[in-house]
C-alpha cells in the first residue's frame, strides 16, 4: 500500500488532484449541511448543468481557461435561481429543473454544431484528474480558500438562517443576503470541482457527507465537522482505489461515499434499536 501511494505521489497530475480535491471536498461538505437542511440539495445538480453549458460554449469559442468565464456566470445564475425559487408561482425545485435543463440543452446544442463530443466535453461531463492544468489548480486553490474563509466568517449567520429563517428575520438578519452567500459559495465550488468530478457527479460530494453525518449525529457543529472529515476521507480513499483499479475517479469517490452512508445508516439502526 505504501509503495502504491509513493508511486501515485510521483505523478504531478495526481499531486494536483489531491491538493485541489481535498480543498474542494472539504468546502463542498461544509456548504452541503446548510443546503440539505434548507432543502436546497438539488441546487448543486442544477448549477453543475449551468456550468456545463457555459464551459462547452467557452470551449467552442476557443477560450483556453473556461473556468475564468464560468465562475462569474454560474455565480450570477445561482442568485437568479434563488430569486426565481422565491417566486410564489415557481417553486425552488421547479426553478432548478427549469434552469438546469435549459443550460444543459444549450450546451449540448452548441457542442453539436461546433466541436462535437470531444475529450474536453467528456471531461466536463464525467470528470478527469488529467484535465486539470496549472491555471485550473491555482484558481481552484484560491477559490476554495476564499469559500472556507467566508464560511467561517459567516458561520453563525448561516447557522441562524438554516434552522429558523423566520426568527432570523425577526432578529434583523438579512436572510436573503446570506441565502445568496450560500448560493454563491456553492456555485464557486461546483465550478472548480467539475473538472475533477464532472457534471454528473459533482453534486454528490455536497449531499452525501451531510446525509451520512446526520444519520448518527444531531448537533449542527458536530455534523459540520463530521461532514468535512467524511468528505476528505472519501476523496482520498476514492482517488487511491481509482488509481489502483483504473476506475473513474469521480465514480469511485461517490461509491466510497455511498458505502460510508450505508455504514452510518447501519450504525444508526443499531444505536436506535
MONORVEN-V525993 format. One record per residue. N is the residue number from 1. RES is the residue in one small letter. SS is DSSP state (@ for helix, = for strand, . for the rest). OMEGA is omega in radians with two decimals (NA if undefined). Layout:
n=N res=RES ss=SS omega=OMEGA
n=N res=RES ss=SS omega=OMEGA
This chain:
n=1 res=x ss=. omega=3.14
n=2 res=x ss=@ omega=3.13
n=3 res=x ss=@ omega=3.13
n=4 res=x ss=@ omega=3.10
n=5 res=x ss=@ omega=3.11
n=6 res=x ss=@ omega=3.11
n=7 res=x ss=@ omega=3.10
n=8 res=x ss=@ omega=-3.06
n=9 res=x ss=@ omega=3.10
n=10 res=x ss=. omega=3.13
n=11 res=x ss=. omega=-3.11
n=12 res=x ss=@ omega=-3.09
n=13 res=x ss=@ omega=3.10
n=14 res=x ss=@ omega=3.06
n=15 res=x ss=@ omega=3.11
n=16 res=x ss=@ omega=-3.10
n=17 res=x ss=@ omega=-3.13
n=18 res=x ss=@ omega=3.14
n=19 res=x ss=@ omega=-3.11
n=20 res=x ss=@ omega=-3.09
n=21 res=x ss=@ omega=3.13
n=22 res=x ss=@ omega=-3.13
n=23 res=x ss=@ omega=-3.13
n=24 res=x ss=@ omega=3.14
n=25 res=x ss=@ omega=3.13
n=26 res=x ss=@ omega=-3.12
n=27 res=x ss=@ omega=3.13
n=28 res=x ss=@ omega=-3.14
n=29 res=x ss=@ omega=3.14
n=30 res=x ss=@ omega=-3.14
n=31 res=x ss=@ omega=-3.08
n=32 res=x ss=@ omega=-3.12
n=33 res=x ss=@ omega=3.12
n=34 res=x ss=@ omega=-3.13
n=35 res=x ss=@ omega=3.13
n=36 res=x ss=@ omega=-3.11
n=37 res=x ss=@ omega=3.13
n=38 res=x ss=. omega=-3.13
n=39 res=x ss=. omega=3.04
n=40 res=x ss=. omega=-3.04
n=41 res=x ss=. omega=-3.04
n=42 res=x ss=. omega=3.13
n=43 res=x ss=@ omega=3.10
n=44 res=x ss=@ omega=3.12
n=45 res=x ss=@ omega=3.14
n=46 res=x ss=@ omega=-3.12
n=47 res=x ss=@ omega=3.11
n=48 res=x ss=@ omega=3.08
n=49 res=x ss=@ omega=3.06
n=50 res=x ss=@ omega=3.11
n=51 res=x ss=@ omega=3.12
n=52 res=x ss=@ omega=-3.14
n=53 res=x ss=@ omega=-3.11
n=54 res=x ss=@ omega=3.14
n=55 res=x ss=@ omega=3.14
n=56 res=x ss=@ omega=3.10
n=57 res=x ss=@ omega=3.12
n=58 res=x ss=@ omega=3.12
n=59 res=x ss=@ omega=3.13
n=60 res=x ss=@ omega=3.13
n=61 res=x ss=. omega=3.09
n=62 res=x ss=. omega=3.12
n=63 res=x ss=. omega=-3.02
n=64 res=x ss=. omega=3.13
n=65 res=x ss=. omega=-3.06
n=66 res=x ss=. omega=-3.14
n=67 res=x ss=@ omega=-3.13
n=68 res=x ss=@ omega=3.10
n=69 res=x ss=@ omega=-3.02
n=70 res=x ss=@ omega=-3.11
n=71 res=x ss=@ omega=3.13
n=72 res=x ss=@ omega=-3.11
n=73 res=x ss=@ omega=-3.14
n=74 res=x ss=@ omega=3.10
n=75 res=x ss=@ omega=3.10
n=76 res=x ss=@ omega=3.13
n=77 res=x ss=@ omega=3.13
n=78 res=x ss=@ omega=3.13
n=79 res=x ss=@ omega=3.11
n=80 res=x ss=@ omega=-3.13
n=81 res=x ss=@ omega=3.13
n=82 res=x ss=@ omega=3.13
n=83 res=x ss=@ omega=3.10
n=84 res=x ss=@ omega=-3.13
n=85 res=x ss=@ omega=3.13
n=86 res=x ss=. omega=3.09
n=87 res=x ss=. omega=-3.09
n=88 res=x ss=. omega=-3.11
n=89 res=x ss=. omega=-3.14
n=90 res=x ss=. omega=-3.12
n=91 res=x ss=. omega=-3.05
n=92 res=x ss=@ omega=-3.13
n=93 res=x ss=@ omega=3.10
n=94 res=x ss=@ omega=3.13
n=95 res=x ss=@ omega=3.12
n=96 res=x ss=@ omega=3.14
n=97 res=x ss=@ omega=-3.12
n=98 res=x ss=@ omega=-3.07
n=99 res=x ss=@ omega=-3.07
n=100 res=x ss=@ omega=-3.13
n=101 res=x ss=@ omega=3.13
n=102 res=x ss=@ omega=-3.13
n=103 res=x ss=@ omega=3.14
n=104 res=x ss=@ omega=3.14
n=105 res=x ss=@ omega=3.12
n=106 res=x ss=@ omega=3.14
n=107 res=x ss=@ omega=3.14
n=108 res=x ss=@ omega=3.14
n=109 res=x ss=@ omega=3.13
n=110 res=x ss=@ omega=3.13
n=111 res=x ss=@ omega=-3.09
n=112 res=x ss=@ omega=-3.07
n=113 res=x ss=@ omega=-3.14
n=114 res=x ss=. omega=-3.00
n=115 res=x ss=. omega=-3.02
n=116 res=x ss=. omega=-3.12
n=117 res=x ss=. omega=-3.12
n=118 res=x ss=. omega=-3.08
n=119 res=x ss=@ omega=-3.12
n=120 res=x ss=@ omega=-3.12
n=121 res=x ss=@ omega=3.11
n=122 res=x ss=@ omega=3.09
n=123 res=x ss=@ omega=3.10
n=124 res=x ss=@ omega=-3.08
n=125 res=x ss=@ omega=-2.97
n=126 res=x ss=@ omega=3.10
n=127 res=x ss=. omega=3.09
n=128 res=x ss=. omega=3.11
n=129 res=x ss=@ omega=3.10
n=130 res=x ss=@ omega=-3.06
n=131 res=x ss=@ omega=-3.05
n=132 res=x ss=. omega=3.05
n=133 res=x ss=. omega=-3.08
n=134 res=x ss=@ omega=-3.13
n=135 res=x ss=@ omega=3.11
n=136 res=x ss=@ omega=-3.12
n=137 res=x ss=@ omega=-3.12
n=138 res=x ss=@ omega=3.14
n=139 res=x ss=@ omega=-3.13
n=140 res=x ss=@ omega=3.12
n=141 res=x ss=@ omega=-3.13
n=142 res=x ss=@ omega=-3.13
n=143 res=x ss=@ omega=-3.13
n=144 res=x ss=@ omega=3.13
n=145 res=x ss=@ omega=3.12
n=146 res=x ss=@ omega=3.14
n=147 res=x ss=@ omega=-3.12
n=148 res=x ss=@ omega=3.14
n=149 res=x ss=@ omega=-3.14
n=150 res=x ss=@ omega=3.10
n=151 res=x ss=@ omega=3.13
n=152 res=x ss=@ omega=-3.12
n=153 res=x ss=@ omega=-3.06
n=154 res=x ss=. omega=-3.05
n=155 res=x ss=@ omega=-3.07
n=156 res=x ss=@ omega=-3.13
n=157 res=x ss=@ omega=3.10
n=158 res=x ss=@ omega=3.08
n=159 res=x ss=@ omega=-3.10
n=160 res=x ss=@ omega=-3.09
n=161 res=x ss=@ omega=3.13
n=162 res=x ss=@ omega=-3.02
n=163 res=x ss=@ omega=-3.11
n=164 res=x ss=. omega=-3.07
n=165 res=x ss=@ omega=-3.12
n=166 res=x ss=@ omega=3.11
n=167 res=x ss=@ omega=3.11
n=168 res=x ss=@ omega=3.09
n=169 res=x ss=@ omega=-3.14
n=170 res=x ss=@ omega=-3.14
n=171 res=x ss=. omega=3.12
n=172 res=x ss=. omega=-3.14
n=173 res=x ss=. omega=3.14
n=174 res=x ss=. omega=-3.01
n=175 res=x ss=@ omega=-3.11
n=176 res=x ss=@ omega=-3.14
n=177 res=x ss=@ omega=-3.08
n=178 res=x ss=@ omega=3.00
n=179 res=x ss=@ omega=3.07
n=180 res=x ss=@ omega=3.12
n=181 res=x ss=@ omega=3.10
n=182 res=x ss=@ omega=-3.12
n=183 res=x ss=@ omega=-3.13
n=184 res=x ss=@ omega=3.13
n=185 res=x ss=@ omega=3.10
n=186 res=x ss=@ omega=3.13
n=187 res=x ss=@ omega=3.14
n=188 res=x ss=@ omega=-3.12
n=189 res=x ss=@ omega=3.12
n=190 res=x ss=@ omega=-3.07
n=191 res=x ss=@ omega=-3.10
n=192 res=x ss=@ omega=3.14
n=193 res=x ss=@ omega=-3.09
n=194 res=x ss=@ omega=-3.12
n=195 res=x ss=@ omega=-3.10
n=196 res=x ss=@ omega=-3.03
n=197 res=x ss=@ omega=-3.10
n=198 res=x ss=. omega=-3.12
n=199 res=x ss=. omega=-3.00
n=200 res=x ss=. omega=-2.99
n=201 res=x ss=. omega=-3.00
n=202 res=x ss=. omega=-3.11
n=203 res=x ss=. omega=-3.12
n=204 res=x ss=@ omega=-3.12
n=205 res=x ss=@ omega=3.03
n=206 res=x ss=@ omega=-3.01
n=207 res=x ss=@ omega=-3.00
n=208 res=x ss=@ omega=-3.09
n=209 res=x ss=@ omega=3.14
n=210 res=x ss=@ omega=-3.14
n=211 res=x ss=@ omega=3.13
n=212 res=x ss=@ omega=-3.14
n=213 res=x ss=@ omega=-3.10
n=214 res=x ss=@ omega=3.09
n=215 res=x ss=. omega=-3.06
n=216 res=x ss=. omega=-3.05
n=217 res=x ss=. omega=-3.11
n=218 res=x ss=. omega=-3.14
n=219 res=x ss=. omega=-3.13
n=220 res=x ss=@ omega=-3.11
n=221 res=x ss=@ omega=3.14
n=222 res=x ss=@ omega=3.12
n=223 res=x ss=@ omega=3.10
n=224 res=x ss=@ omega=-3.12
n=225 res=x ss=@ omega=3.14
n=226 res=x ss=@ omega=-3.14
n=227 res=x ss=@ omega=3.11
n=228 res=x ss=@ omega=-3.13
n=229 res=x ss=@ omega=-3.13
n=230 res=x ss=@ omega=-3.11
n=231 res=x ss=@ omega=-3.13
n=232 res=x ss=@ omega=3.13
n=233 res=x ss=@ omega=3.13
n=234 res=x ss=@ omega=3.13
n=235 res=x ss=@ omega=-3.09
n=236 res=x ss=@ omega=3.09
n=237 res=x ss=@ omega=-3.13
n=238 res=x ss=@ omega=-3.11
n=239 res=x ss=@ omega=3.08
n=240 res=x ss=@ omega=3.14
n=241 res=x ss=@ omega=3.10
n=242 res=x ss=@ omega=3.13
n=243 res=x ss=@ omega=-3.07
n=244 res=x ss=@ omega=-3.04
n=245 res=x ss=@ omega=3.11
n=246 res=x ss=. omega=3.12
n=247 res=x ss=. omega=3.11
n=248 res=x ss=. omega=-3.09
n=249 res=x ss=@ omega=-3.13
n=250 res=x ss=@ omega=-3.13
n=251 res=x ss=@ omega=-3.12
n=252 res=x ss=@ omega=3.11
n=253 res=x ss=@ omega=3.12
n=254 res=x ss=@ omega=3.13
n=255 res=x ss=@ omega=3.10
n=256 res=x ss=@ omega=3.09
n=257 res=x ss=@ omega=3.13
n=258 res=x ss=@ omega=3.13
n=259 res=x ss=@ omega=3.13
n=260 res=x ss=@ omega=3.10
n=261 res=x ss=@ omega=3.11
n=262 res=x ss=@ omega=3.14
n=263 res=x ss=@ omega=3.13
n=264 res=x ss=@ omega=3.10
n=265 res=x ss=@ omega=3.10
n=266 res=x ss=@ omega=3.11
n=267 res=x ss=@ omega=3.12
n=268 res=x ss=@ omega=3.13
n=269 res=x ss=@ omega=-3.13
n=270 res=x ss=@ omega=-3.11
n=271 res=x ss=@ omega=-3.04
n=272 res=x ss=. omega=3.11
n=273 res=x ss=. omega=NA
